Amino acid sequence: MRIEKENVPLNEMQQIIHKNAIDHGWYEREKQIPEMLCLVHSEVSEALEAYRVSDMKLFAEELADVAIRLLDMSQYLNINLNAQIIKKHNKNVDRPYRHGGKVC
C-alpha cells in the first residue's frame, strides 16, 4: 500500500510500513531484536557515509530508511512508537538544562 499524503499519523504509518515488509518477505521467520537493531544501525551508518561525501539527497533518503526500520520494528514488537515518543519528549521537557553532564 502506497502512502499518498504527507500527514499520515505515525501509528498508521507504522502499520503500513510493517505490512509492506511482511508482503515483501522480510518476516518469513521470527526476527530477533539484536538483528533488527543492527539493521537500524546499518541505515544510520549509510546516512553518515552519505553526509561524508556531501550527498544530502542520499543523506535524507537514509534518514528515512532509519525511520522506516524503527517503525517496522516497533510494529513487529507491538510498541506504539507514537505514544512512546510523546511520553519520552514530555520527560525530556522536564529535565534540567544539559542534564547528564554530556558534552554534546
PyMOL commands that set and color helices and strands:
alter all, ss='L'
color gray80, all
select helices_A, chain A and resi 10-23+33-52+56-76+81-93+99-101
alter helices_A, ss='H'
color red, helices_A
deselect
rebuild
show_as cartoon
